[in-house]
Amino acid sequence: MALKLLRTIRLDPSDTFVFDRAAEPGEWAVPGGFRFFDVDPEQLTGKARQVFRAGFLGLSSFGASTLAVVVEATGAEREAAIGALAAHLVAAHGAPSLAVATTAAEDEIAFAASLADQPDGTIVALHRTVEDGALRERFRTLKPGTRPDRDFSKGGFRAFEFLEVVGEEGPDETLDITALGREQP
């Protein structure tokens, strides 16, 4: 089985407006909920609140991305993502040592890989809340339609080319947006 991870993706420029620091498209990504363990979400406002509610963590810029896409990765890319995240955990989050940070980074990358257990090109979105005092992350996926002329894992597509929405909030649904307005048999 191929190793799959998440990469940041940008369908429009909105991330550059809603986040203080937007991740660049193509960065390795993790949900990054650990950023909020010592934060009172009720005190967050504006762009910081947007990062809390819907921001994946890009592992190059350490900026936020609303969406991530499932792509294949090599073992070396996985190790580089772990190394980048571990260094960030030490520098920005006070991890006591690189060894401790590496263990935490491995766990976070493994969690991201579990989210990437989808077909290549699947878009993943998250919604983060606090419920009963606990941080909760919900994930939704948008699976690409079958268009042989498009390679969705590399980006470069229109949002309306996604036809299937899957998430825990409801049943799987398929909607062909391109067929709307055309006569149905």
Buried (B, 14 or more C-beta within 10 A) or exposed (E): EEEBBBBBBBBEEEBEEBBEBBBBBBBBBBBBBBBBEEEEBEEBEEBBBBBBBBBBBBBBBBBBBBBBBBBEBEEEBBEBBBBBBBBBBBEEEEBEEBEEBBBBBBBBBEBBBEBBEBEBBBBBBBEBEBEEEEBEEEBBBBBBBEEEEBEBBBBEBEEEBBBBBBBEEEEEEEEEEEEEEEEEE
